[in-house]
Amino acid sequence: MTDPVLGTVRPSREDPLARAASEAVGGPVGDRSRPHPWWTPVRVVLAVTALTFVLGMVQKTPCVRDDWVSSDLRYGAMCYSDAPYLYAPRGFAAGYPPYTDNGGRYQALEYPVLIGYFAYGTALLTQATGPAPDLASRQRLSQADIYRAPGVAEESGRYFTMTAVLLAPFALLAAWFLVGVHRRRPWDAMLFAASPTLALAGLVNWDLLAVCALTGAMWAWARGRPVLCGVLVGLGTAAKLYPVFLLGALLVVCIRRRRLPAFAAAAGAAALSWLLVNAPAMLTDIDQWKVFWTFNHSRGADLGSLWLVWQQRGHTVTPHLVNAGSLVFFGAVCVGVLVLGLRARRTPRVPQLACLIVIGFLVVNKVYSPQYVLWLLPLVALARPCWRDVLVWTAGEVLYFGAVWLYLGGWTASATSGATDAFYGWAIVIRVLAELYVAALVVRDILQPWHDPVRADGLTDDPAEPLPTSPAPALAR
C-alpha cells in the first residue's frame, strides 16, 4: 500500500510486523491520512538515528566514568571502544602523524589511511580543547612510558568523547543517504536508524566512516551518478576494505542492463579517489602504509571467525591455511553471486547482490569483529526490508556482541589460554546462521522476485535505479 499523494510505501500497511506493532499507537495509517507538514520521513529517520546514537554513547558511560582503566569493567559492562586504547600507543598522544617515522618508539597504525587521518585529526582537536600538552617532551618517551606522561590518561578519555562527537554526523549522513536510495521507500532506512546494533557497535571503532561512504555510493548510483558513486566507493575503501565489493554488484547489474560504460566510470573514479587519498601516506613512508596489509596477511584465526571455532576444537589453523581457504571460499561466493545475478529471470537489485558478497566475505574471513555488523546493517535494510527478518538477524548479532565481551573478559573461558570455549563458539555459529538466513531469503527474492518486498509484482527490476535511455531487450533485463 502506497501513499496516494507521494506514492510512499507505508510500512504499517505493508509489513506484517510493523502492522501488528502499530496497533499500540492506533493501528495502521489510514487511507485518507495526509503527510505531516514538518515530520517528513527523512526528519523522523534522522531523529531516530540521533536518539540511537546517543543511546550508544550512554552505553559507554561505565567506561567513561572509569577513565577506561578497568579491563573487567570494559568487558563486563560491554562498553569497550578501540579509540581511547589506541590514542597513546599509536603515537597520537605524542603528536606523531600516522604513517610517518616516529623513530620506532610507537607501533605503526594498522588501519587504512582515511581512518588514520580521521583518528589523527581527532587527536589534534582533543589536544586543542584542553590544557596544551608538552609534545616535545612526549616525543622523547617510549610507548611504554607515554602512559605515565602528565595529562595522557585524561586526554585518552576526552579523545573517545571527541571521536563520538565527530562520528555522529557520519551516522546521520548514512541515514540520510538510505532514505534517498529508493524515493518510494524512505521508511526502509528506519531499519538502520532504530537498530540496536547501531547503538551497541557504532562507537567500537571508526567503521561508520566506511558505512557512510557505502550508503552514499548506493545513493549516488540510484541517482544515476556513477562517477560520484565511484568516488565514494574509493573513499570508503580507503577507510575499510569492504566498500570495494559494491563494484562487484554494480558489474553484474551493468552487464544485465548493458550499462558497462557506467560501471567503467564508477570503477575508474573509485580507483582514482582511493589512490589520491592513499598517495600522501605511500609517499611519506611506504613501510608504515603497508602495515595494514601485512598485519592482516600475517594474522591467524581471530575473534568471531569460524576459523577460530575450528582451531579451538583442536585443529591446526595456520595463517597460510586461513589466507588460502578464505580466498578460495570467497572467490567461490563471488562466482556464485555472478552466476546468480546473470541467470536470474529479472535483474537483481544492487543492494541484494552487495549484501550477498559482503556476507560471503564476513563468513569466511579470518576475523569478524563485533563492529562489522555495521557493514551489513544498511545492506540488509535495503536488500531485505522486512522487520521480522531483520530482527531475526539482529538477535544473532546482539547475542554475539554480548558473548564476545564475556569471552574476552574470561567469564566463559580464558581468551588468553586458548582453551575451548563452547559458549563463545556457539555464539559465533548462531551469528553466522542468522546471516545465512538473510542470505537465503535474498537469494530466494532474486530467483522469485514476487517474494521481494521492494518489487512484489515480480515484473520489475530495481525500481530505485534510473532506467536506461532505451529499453533493453527482455533477455538482458
MIZALO-260659 format. One record per residue (C-alpha): residue number from 1; x, y, z. Coordinates in Angstrom, 1 decimal. Last residue first. Example, Ala and Ser with C-alpha at 12.3 -4.5 7.8 and 13.67 -1.06 7.14 Angstrom:
<gutis>
{guti 2, {13.7, -1.1, 7.1}}
{guti 1, {12.3, -4.5, 7.8}}
</gutis>
This chain:
<gutis>
{guti 477, {16.9, -7.2, -18.3}}
{guti 476, {19.1, -8.6, -21.0}}
{guti 475, {16.7, -11.3, -22.1}}
{guti 474, {13.9, -8.8, -22.5}}
{guti 473, {15.8, -6.5, -24.7}}
{guti 472, {16.8, -3.2, -23.1}}
{guti 471, {14.5, -0.2, -23.3}}
{guti 470, {16.3, 3.0, -24.3}}
{guti 469, {17.8, 5.7, -22.1}}
{guti 468, {18.3, 3.2, -19.3}}
{guti 467, {16.1, 3.4, -16.3}}
{guti 466, {17.3, 5.1, -13.2}}
{guti 465, {17.6, 2.7, -10.3}}
{guti 464, {15.3, 2.5, -7.2}}
{guti 463, {12.7, 0.4, -9.0}}
{guti 462, {15.3, -2.4, -9.4}}
{guti 461, {14.0, -4.9, -12.0}}
{guti 460, {10.3, -5.0, -12.4}}
{guti 459, {7.8, -7.9, -13.1}}
{guti 458, {7.7, -9.8, -9.8}}
{guti 457, {4.8, -7.6, -8.6}}
{guti 456, {6.3, -7.7, -5.1}}
{guti 455, {9.2, -5.4, -6.2}}
{guti 454, {10.6, -3.9, -2.9}}
{guti 453, {9.1, -6.6, -0.6}}
{guti 452, {10.9, -9.3, -2.7}}
{guti 451, {8.8, -12.5, -2.7}}
{guti 450, {7.5, -11.7, -6.2}}
{guti 449, {11.1, -11.6, -7.4}}
{guti 448, {11.5, -15.4, -7.3}}
{guti 447, {15.2, -16.1, -8.0}}
{guti 446, {16.4, -12.8, -6.6}}
{guti 445, {14.0, -12.9, -3.6}}
{guti 444, {15.1, -16.6, -2.9}}
{guti 443, {18.7, -15.5, -2.9}}
{guti 442, {17.8, -12.6, -0.5}}
{guti 441, {16.0, -15.1, 1.8}}
{guti 440, {18.9, -17.5, 1.8}}
{guti 439, {21.3, -14.6, 2.6}}
{guti 438, {19.2, -13.5, 5.5}}
{guti 437, {19.2, -17.0, 7.0}}
{guti 436, {22.9, -17.2, 6.2}}
{guti 435, {23.4, -14.1, 8.4}}
{guti 434, {21.5, -15.7, 11.3}}
{guti 433, {23.5, -18.9, 10.8}}
{guti 432, {26.7, -16.9, 11.1}}
{guti 431, {25.6, -15.3, 14.3}}
{guti 430, {24.5, -18.7, 15.7}}
{guti 429, {27.9, -20.2, 14.8}}
{guti 428, {29.8, -17.4, 16.5}}
{guti 427, {27.6, -17.6, 19.6}}
{guti 426, {28.1, -21.4, 19.6}}
{guti 425, {31.9, -20.9, 19.8}}
{guti 424, {31.6, -18.4, 22.5}}
{guti 423, {29.6, -20.8, 24.7}}
{guti 422, {31.8, -23.8, 23.9}}
{guti 421, {35.0, -22.0, 24.8}}
{guti 420, {37.9, -24.3, 24.1}}
{guti 419, {41.0, -23.1, 25.9}}
{guti 418, {43.5, -20.8, 24.0}}
{guti 417, {44.9, -19.6, 27.3}}
{guti 416, {44.4, -16.0, 26.6}}
{guti 415, {40.7, -15.9, 26.0}}
{guti 414, {40.1, -17.8, 29.2}}
{guti 413, {36.7, -19.4, 29.3}}
{guti 412, {33.1, -18.1, 29.8}}
{guti 411, {33.9, -15.3, 32.2}}
{guti 410, {37.4, -14.6, 30.8}}
{guti 409, {36.8, -11.0, 30.0}}
{guti 408, {37.5, -11.6, 26.3}}
{guti 407, {34.8, -14.3, 26.3}}
{guti 406, {32.2, -12.3, 28.1}}
{guti 405, {33.0, -9.4, 25.7}}
{guti 404, {32.5, -11.7, 22.7}}
{guti 403, {29.3, -13.3, 24.0}}
{guti 402, {27.4, -10.0, 24.5}}
{guti 401, {28.0, -8.8, 20.9}}
{guti 400, {27.3, -12.4, 19.7}}
{guti 399, {23.8, -12.4, 21.1}}
{guti 398, {23.2, -8.9, 19.7}}
{guti 397, {24.3, -10.1, 16.2}}
{guti 396, {22.1, -13.2, 16.3}}
{guti 395, {19.1, -11.1, 17.5}}
{guti 394, {19.7, -8.6, 14.7}}
{guti 393, {19.4, -11.3, 12.1}}
{guti 392, {16.0, -12.3, 13.5}}
{guti 391, {15.1, -8.6, 13.8}}
{guti 390, {15.9, -8.0, 10.1}}
{guti 389, {13.7, -11.0, 9.1}}
{guti 388, {10.7, -9.8, 11.1}}
{guti 387, {11.1, -6.1, 10.1}}
{guti 386, {11.2, -6.9, 6.3}}
{guti 385, {13.4, -4.6, 4.2}}
{guti 384, {15.5, -7.5, 2.7}}
{guti 383, {18.2, -6.0, 0.5}}
{guti 382, {17.8, -2.4, 1.6}}
{guti 381, {17.9, -2.9, 5.4}}
{guti 380, {20.3, -5.8, 5.0}}
{guti 379, {22.7, -3.6, 3.1}}
{guti 378, {22.4, -0.7, 5.6}}
{guti 377, {23.3, -3.1, 8.5}}
{guti 376, {25.8, -5.3, 6.8}}
{guti 375, {29.0, -3.2, 7.4}}
{guti 374, {27.7, -2.1, 10.8}}
{guti 373, {27.7, -5.7, 12.0}}
{guti 372, {31.5, -5.4, 11.5}}
{guti 371, {31.6, -3.7, 14.9}}
{guti 370, {31.7, -7.1, 16.7}}
{guti 369, {35.0, -8.1, 14.9}}
{guti 368, {34.8, -11.0, 12.4}}
{guti 367, {38.4, -12.1, 11.8}}
{guti 366, {39.8, -14.7, 9.5}}
{guti 365, {37.1, -14.1, 6.9}}
{guti 364, {34.8, -16.9, 5.6}}
{guti 363, {31.5, -15.6, 6.9}}
{guti 362, {32.5, -12.0, 6.5}}
{guti 361, {33.3, -12.2, 2.8}}
{guti 360, {30.2, -14.2, 1.9}}
{guti 359, {28.0, -11.8, 3.9}}
{guti 358, {29.7, -8.9, 2.0}}
{guti 357, {29.0, -10.5, -1.4}}
{guti 356, {25.4, -11.4, -0.6}}
{guti 355, {24.6, -7.9, 0.7}}
{guti 354, {26.2, -6.4, -2.4}}
{guti 353, {24.0, -8.6, -4.7}}
{guti 352, {20.8, -7.6, -2.8}}
{guti 351, {21.8, -4.0, -2.5}}
{guti 350, {22.3, -3.7, -6.3}}
{guti 349, {18.8, -5.1, -7.1}}
{guti 348, {18.7, -8.3, -9.1}}
{guti 347, {18.0, -8.2, -12.9}}
{guti 346, {14.9, -10.4, -13.5}}
{guti 345, {14.9, -14.0, -14.6}}
{guti 344, {18.1, -14.7, -12.6}}
{guti 343, {20.9, -16.2, -14.7}}
{guti 342, {23.3, -13.2, -14.6}}
{guti 341, {22.9, -12.4, -11.0}}
{guti 340, {23.0, -16.0, -9.8}}
{guti 339, {26.1, -16.6, -11.9}}
{guti 338, {27.9, -13.6, -10.6}}
{guti 337, {26.8, -14.3, -7.0}}
{guti 336, {28.2, -17.8, -7.3}}
{guti 335, {31.4, -16.6, -8.7}}
{guti 334, {31.8, -14.2, -5.8}}
{guti 333, {31.0, -16.9, -3.3}}
{guti 332, {33.5, -19.2, -4.9}}
{guti 331, {36.2, -16.5, -4.7}}
{guti 330, {35.2, -16.0, -1.0}}
{guti 329, {35.8, -19.7, -0.4}}
{guti 328, {39.1, -19.9, -2.2}}
{guti 327, {40.4, -16.7, -0.7}}
{guti 326, {39.3, -17.7, 2.8}}
{guti 325, {41.0, -21.1, 2.5}}
{guti 324, {44.3, -19.7, 1.2}}
{guti 323, {44.5, -17.0, 3.8}}
{guti 322, {43.3, -19.2, 6.7}}
{guti 321, {45.7, -22.0, 5.7}}
{guti 320, {48.6, -19.6, 5.4}}
{guti 319, {47.8, -18.0, 8.8}}
{guti 318, {47.9, -21.5, 10.3}}
{guti 317, {44.9, -23.4, 11.7}}
{guti 316, {45.7, -26.7, 13.3}}
{guti 315, {42.6, -28.4, 14.7}}
{guti 314, {41.8, -28.8, 18.3}}
{guti 313, {38.2, -27.7, 18.6}}
{guti 312, {39.5, -24.2, 19.4}}
{guti 311, {41.0, -24.0, 15.9}}
{guti 310, {37.7, -24.8, 14.2}}
{guti 309, {35.9, -22.2, 16.3}}
{guti 308, {38.7, -19.7, 15.4}}
{guti 307, {38.3, -20.5, 11.7}}
{guti 306, {34.6, -19.8, 12.1}}
{guti 305, {35.6, -16.3, 12.8}}
{guti 304, {34.3, -14.0, 15.6}}
{guti 303, {37.7, -13.1, 17.0}}
{guti 302, {40.8, -14.3, 15.2}}
{guti 301, {42.3, -17.1, 13.2}}
{guti 300, {45.8, -16.1, 12.2}}
{guti 299, {47.3, -12.7, 11.5}}
{guti 298, {50.0, -12.4, 8.9}}
{guti 297, {48.0, -11.1, 5.9}}
{guti 296, {46.0, -8.7, 8.0}}
{guti 295, {49.1, -7.2, 9.5}}
{guti 294, {50.9, -7.1, 6.2}}
{guti 293, {48.1, -5.1, 4.5}}
{guti 292, {47.6, -2.6, 7.3}}
{guti 291, {51.3, -2.3, 7.8}}
{guti 290, {51.8, -1.3, 4.2}}
{guti 289, {51.4, 2.4, 4.9}}
{guti 288, {54.2, 2.2, 7.5}}
{guti 287, {56.5, 0.6, 5.0}}
{guti 286, {55.6, 3.1, 2.3}}
{guti 285, {56.6, 6.1, 4.5}}
{guti 284, {55.7, 9.6, 3.2}}
{guti 283, {55.0, 8.7, -0.4}}
{guti 282, {52.5, 5.9, 0.4}}
{guti 281, {50.9, 8.1, 3.1}}
{guti 280, {50.4, 11.0, 0.8}}
{guti 279, {49.2, 8.7, -2.1}}
{guti 278, {46.5, 6.9, -0.1}}
{guti 277, {43.7, 9.5, -0.6}}
{guti 276, {44.6, 10.1, -4.2}}
{guti 275, {44.9, 6.4, -4.9}}
{guti 274, {41.4, 5.7, -3.5}}
{guti 273, {39.9, 8.6, -5.4}}
{guti 272, {41.5, 7.3, -8.7}}
{guti 271, {40.4, 3.7, -8.2}}
{guti 270, {36.9, 4.6, -7.3}}
{guti 269, {36.6, 7.0, -10.2}}
{guti 268, {37.7, 4.3, -12.6}}
{guti 267, {35.3, 1.8, -11.2}}
{guti 266, {32.4, 4.2, -11.3}}
{guti 265, {33.1, 5.3, -14.9}}
{guti 264, {33.7, 1.8, -16.1}}
{guti 263, {30.4, 0.7, -14.5}}
{guti 262, {28.6, 3.5, -16.3}}
{guti 261, {30.3, 2.5, -19.6}}
{guti 260, {29.2, -1.1, -18.9}}
{guti 259, {25.5, -0.2, -18.9}}
{guti 258, {24.1, -3.1, -20.9}}
{guti 257, {21.3, -3.8, -18.3}}
{guti 256, {22.5, -7.3, -17.4}}
{guti 255, {26.2, -6.5, -17.7}}
{guti 254, {25.6, -3.3, -15.7}}
{guti 253, {23.8, -5.2, -12.9}}
{guti 252, {26.5, -7.7, -12.6}}
{guti 251, {29.2, -5.1, -12.6}}
{guti 250, {27.4, -3.0, -10.0}}
{guti 249, {27.3, -5.9, -7.6}}
{guti 248, {31.0, -6.4, -8.0}}
{guti 247, {31.7, -2.7, -7.6}}
{guti 246, {29.9, -2.8, -4.2}}
{guti 245, {32.8, -5.1, -3.1}}
{guti 244, {35.0, -2.1, -2.9}}
{guti 243, {33.0, -0.9, 0.2}}
{guti 242, {34.6, -3.9, 2.1}}
{guti 241, {38.2, -2.7, 2.5}}
{guti 240, {37.7, -0.1, 5.3}}
{guti 239, {38.6, 3.6, 5.4}}
{guti 238, {40.3, 4.0, 2.0}}
{guti 237, {37.7, 1.6, 0.6}}
{guti 236, {35.0, 4.0, 1.7}}
{guti 235, {36.8, 6.9, -0.1}}
{guti 234, {37.1, 4.7, -3.3}}
{guti 233, {33.4, 3.7, -3.1}}
{guti 232, {32.5, 7.4, -2.6}}
{guti 231, {34.4, 8.4, -5.7}}
{guti 230, {32.8, 5.6, -7.7}}
{guti 229, {29.3, 6.6, -6.8}}
{guti 228, {30.1, 10.2, -7.7}}
{guti 227, {31.3, 8.9, -11.1}}
{guti 226, {28.2, 6.7, -11.5}}
{guti 225, {25.6, 9.5, -10.9}}
{guti 224, {22.3, 8.0, -12.0}}
{guti 223, {20.5, 9.0, -8.8}}
{guti 222, {20.3, 5.3, -7.6}}
{guti 221, {24.1, 5.1, -8.1}}
{guti 220, {24.6, 8.2, -6.0}}
{guti 219, {22.5, 6.8, -3.1}}
{guti 218, {24.4, 3.5, -3.3}}
{guti 217, {27.7, 5.3, -3.1}}
{guti 216, {26.4, 7.4, -0.2}}
{guti 215, {25.5, 4.3, 1.6}}
{guti 214, {29.0, 2.9, 1.1}}
{guti 213, {30.7, 6.2, 2.2}}
{guti 212, {28.6, 6.4, 5.3}}
{guti 211, {29.4, 2.8, 6.2}}
{guti 210, {33.1, 3.4, 5.6}}
{guti 209, {33.2, 6.3, 8.1}}
{guti 208, {30.9, 4.4, 10.4}}
{guti 207, {33.6, 1.8, 10.8}}
{guti 206, {35.7, 4.0, 13.2}}
{guti 205, {35.8, 1.5, 16.1}}
{guti 204, {33.6, 0.4, 19.0}}
{guti 203, {31.5, 3.5, 18.7}}
{guti 202, {28.7, 2.4, 16.4}}
{guti 201, {28.7, -1.2, 17.8}}
{guti 200, {26.0, -1.2, 20.5}}
{guti 199, {23.8, 1.8, 19.4}}
{guti 198, {23.9, 0.8, 15.7}}
{guti 197, {23.4, -2.8, 16.6}}
{guti 196, {20.2, -1.9, 18.5}}
{guti 195, {18.8, -0.8, 15.1}}
{guti 194, {16.4, 2.2, 15.1}}
{guti 193, {18.2, 4.2, 12.3}}
{guti 192, {19.2, 1.2, 10.2}}
{guti 191, {15.8, -0.4, 9.9}}
{guti 190, {14.3, 3.1, 9.8}}
{guti 189, {16.0, 3.5, 6.5}}
{guti 188, {13.3, 1.3, 5.0}}
{guti 187, {11.0, 4.2, 5.8}}
{guti 186, {12.2, 6.1, 2.7}}
{guti 185, {10.6, 3.5, 0.3}}
{guti 184, {9.1, 5.5, -2.6}}
{guti 183, {12.3, 7.5, -3.2}}
{guti 182, {14.6, 4.5, -3.0}}
{guti 181, {18.2, 5.4, -2.2}}
{guti 180, {17.1, 8.7, -0.6}}
{guti 179, {16.3, 7.5, 2.9}}
{guti 178, {19.5, 5.5, 2.9}}
{guti 177, {21.6, 8.6, 2.2}}
{guti 176, {20.0, 10.4, 5.1}}
{guti 175, {20.7, 7.5, 7.4}}
{guti 174, {24.4, 7.5, 6.3}}
{guti 173, {24.6, 11.2, 6.9}}
{guti 172, {23.2, 10.9, 10.4}}
{guti 171, {25.8, 8.2, 11.2}}
{guti 170, {28.5, 10.3, 9.6}}
{guti 169, {27.4, 13.3, 11.7}}
{guti 168, {27.8, 11.3, 14.9}}
{guti 167, {31.4, 10.2, 14.2}}
{guti 166, {32.9, 13.6, 15.2}}
{guti 165, {31.1, 13.7, 18.6}}
{guti 164, {32.0, 10.1, 19.3}}
{guti 163, {35.6, 10.6, 18.5}}
{guti 162, {35.7, 13.8, 20.7}}
{guti 161, {34.3, 11.7, 23.6}}
{guti 160, {36.9, 9.0, 23.0}}
{guti 159, {39.7, 11.5, 22.8}}
{guti 158, {38.4, 13.1, 26.0}}
{guti 157, {39.1, 9.8, 27.8}}
{guti 156, {42.5, 9.4, 26.3}}
{guti 155, {43.3, 13.1, 27.1}}
{guti 154, {42.7, 12.4, 30.8}}
{guti 153, {45.2, 9.5, 30.8}}
{guti 152, {47.7, 11.5, 28.8}}
{guti 151, {47.7, 14.5, 31.0}}
{guti 150, {51.1, 14.1, 32.6}}
{guti 149, {53.1, 11.3, 31.0}}
{guti 148, {52.6, 7.9, 32.6}}
{guti 147, {51.0, 6.3, 29.6}}
{guti 146, {53.8, 7.6, 27.4}}
{guti 145, {56.4, 5.4, 29.2}}
{guti 144, {55.7, 2.1, 27.5}}
{guti 143, {55.4, 3.6, 24.0}}
{guti 142, {58.8, 5.3, 24.5}}
{guti 141, {59.2, 8.9, 25.5}}
{guti 140, {61.2, 11.5, 23.6}}
{guti 139, {58.1, 12.6, 21.7}}
{guti 138, {56.4, 13.4, 25.0}}
{guti 137, {58.9, 16.0, 25.8}}
{guti 136, {58.3, 17.9, 22.6}}
{guti 135, {54.5, 17.3, 22.8}}
{guti 134, {54.2, 19.3, 26.0}}
{guti 133, {50.4, 19.2, 26.1}}
{guti 132, {48.2, 22.3, 25.9}}
{guti 131, {45.5, 22.0, 28.5}}
{guti 130, {42.2, 21.0, 26.8}}
{guti 129, {40.4, 21.7, 23.5}}
{guti 128, {43.4, 21.8, 21.3}}
{guti 127, {44.7, 18.4, 22.5}}
{guti 126, {41.4, 16.7, 21.6}}
{guti 125, {41.2, 18.6, 18.3}}
{guti 124, {44.7, 17.3, 17.3}}
{guti 123, {43.7, 13.7, 18.4}}
{guti 122, {40.6, 13.9, 16.3}}
{guti 121, {42.7, 14.9, 13.3}}
{guti 120, {44.9, 11.9, 14.0}}
{guti 119, {42.0, 9.5, 14.2}}
{guti 118, {40.5, 10.9, 10.9}}
{guti 117, {43.8, 10.7, 9.2}}
{guti 116, {44.3, 7.1, 10.3}}
{guti 115, {40.7, 6.1, 9.4}}
{guti 114, {41.2, 7.5, 5.9}}
{guti 113, {44.6, 5.8, 5.7}}
{guti 112, {43.7, 2.2, 6.3}}
{guti 111, {44.3, 0.8, 9.8}}
{guti 110, {47.2, -0.9, 11.4}}
{guti 109, {48.9, 2.2, 12.8}}
{guti 108, {52.6, 1.7, 13.4}}
{guti 107, {53.6, 0.9, 16.9}}
{guti 106, {55.4, 3.7, 18.7}}
{guti 105, {59.0, 4.5, 19.6}}
{guti 104, {60.5, 3.2, 16.3}}
{guti 103, {61.9, 6.6, 15.5}}
{guti 102, {58.5, 8.0, 14.8}}
{guti 101, {58.7, 7.7, 11.0}}
{guti 100, {55.4, 8.7, 9.4}}
{guti 99, {52.3, 6.7, 8.5}}
{guti 98, {50.2, 8.3, 11.2}}
{guti 97, {51.0, 11.8, 12.5}}
{guti 96, {53.1, 11.9, 15.7}}
{guti 95, {51.8, 14.3, 18.3}}
{guti 94, {52.9, 12.4, 21.4}}
{guti 93, {49.4, 11.5, 22.3}}
{guti 92, {48.8, 10.3, 18.7}}
{guti 91, {51.8, 8.0, 18.8}}
{guti 90, {49.9, 4.7, 18.2}}
{guti 89, {50.3, 3.5, 21.8}}
{guti 88, {48.7, 6.7, 23.3}}
{guti 87, {45.4, 7.2, 21.4}}
{guti 86, {44.9, 3.5, 20.6}}
{guti 85, {43.2, 2.5, 23.8}}
{guti 84, {40.9, 5.5, 23.9}}
{guti 83, {39.6, 4.8, 20.3}}
{guti 82, {39.2, 1.0, 20.4}}
{guti 81, {36.0, 1.1, 22.3}}
{guti 80, {34.7, -1.3, 25.1}}
{guti 79, {31.4, -0.7, 26.8}}
{guti 78, {30.4, -4.3, 27.3}}
{guti 77, {29.8, -3.6, 31.0}}
{guti 76, {31.8, -6.8, 31.9}}
{guti 75, {34.3, -6.2, 29.1}}
{guti 74, {35.2, -2.6, 29.8}}
{guti 73, {34.6, -3.2, 33.5}}
{guti 72, {36.9, -6.2, 33.9}}
{guti 71, {39.6, -4.4, 31.9}}
{guti 70, {39.5, -1.5, 34.3}}
{guti 69, {41.1, 1.8, 33.2}}
{guti 68, {38.9, 3.3, 30.5}}
{guti 67, {38.6, 6.6, 32.5}}
{guti 66, {36.2, 4.7, 34.9}}
{guti 65, {33.4, 7.2, 34.3}}
{guti 64, {33.9, 6.8, 30.5}}
{guti 63, {33.9, 3.0, 30.8}}
{guti 62, {30.6, 3.0, 32.7}}
{guti 61, {29.1, 5.6, 30.3}}
{guti 60, {29.7, 3.6, 27.1}}
{guti 59, {26.0, 2.6, 26.8}}
{guti 58, {25.2, 6.3, 27.1}}
{guti 57, {27.1, 6.9, 23.9}}
{guti 56, {25.2, 4.2, 22.1}}
{guti 55, {21.9, 5.7, 23.5}}
{guti 54, {23.0, 9.0, 21.9}}
{guti 53, {23.5, 7.1, 18.6}}
{guti 52, {20.0, 5.6, 18.8}}
{guti 51, {18.5, 9.0, 19.5}}
{guti 50, {20.3, 10.7, 16.6}}
{guti 49, {19.2, 7.9, 14.3}}
{guti 48, {15.6, 8.3, 15.5}}
{guti 47, {15.7, 12.0, 14.7}}
{guti 46, {17.3, 11.4, 11.3}}
{guti 45, {14.7, 8.8, 10.4}}
{guti 44, {11.8, 11.2, 11.5}}
{guti 43, {13.4, 14.0, 9.6}}
{guti 42, {13.7, 11.9, 6.4}}
{guti 41, {10.2, 10.6, 6.7}}
{guti 40, {8.7, 14.1, 6.9}}
{guti 39, {7.7, 15.4, 10.3}}
{guti 38, {7.1, 19.0, 9.2}}
{guti 37, {3.8, 19.1, 7.2}}
{guti 36, {2.7, 15.7, 8.4}}
{guti 35, {1.7, 13.6, 5.4}}
{guti 34, {-2.0, 13.1, 4.8}}
{guti 33, {-4.3, 10.4, 6.1}}
{guti 32, {-7.3, 9.3, 4.0}}
{guti 31, {-6.3, 5.7, 3.5}}
{guti 30, {-5.5, 5.3, 7.2}}
{guti 29, {-2.2, 4.6, 8.8}}
{guti 28, {-2.1, 1.3, 10.5}}
{guti 27, {-3.3, 0.9, 14.1}}
{guti 26, {-3.8, 3.4, 17.0}}
{guti 25, {-0.4, 3.6, 18.7}}
{guti 24, {-0.2, 0.0, 20.1}}
{guti 23, {-1.9, -1.3, 17.0}}
{guti 22, {1.2, -0.1, 15.0}}
{guti 21, {3.2, -3.1, 16.3}}
{guti 20, {0.9, -5.5, 14.4}}
{guti 19, {1.3, -3.5, 11.2}}
{guti 18, {5.0, -3.2, 11.6}}
{guti 17, {5.2, -7.0, 12.0}}
{guti 16, {3.1, -7.6, 8.9}}
{guti 15, {4.9, -5.1, 6.7}}
{guti 14, {2.7, -3.4, 4.0}}
{guti 13, {0.1, -1.3, 5.8}}
{guti 12, {2.2, -0.2, 8.8}}
{guti 11, {5.2, 0.0, 6.5}}
{guti 10, {3.6, 2.7, 4.2}}
{guti 9, {5.2, 2.8, 0.8}}
{guti 8, {5.4, 6.4, -0.5}}
{guti 7, {3.5, 7.2, -3.7}}
{guti 6, {3.5, 10.9, -2.6}}
{guti 5, {-0.2, 11.6, -2.7}}
{guti 4, {-1.9, 8.3, -2.7}}
{guti 3, {0.6, 6.9, -0.1}}
{guti 2, {1.4, 3.4, -1.0}}
{guti 1, {0.0, 0.0, 0.0}}
</gutis>
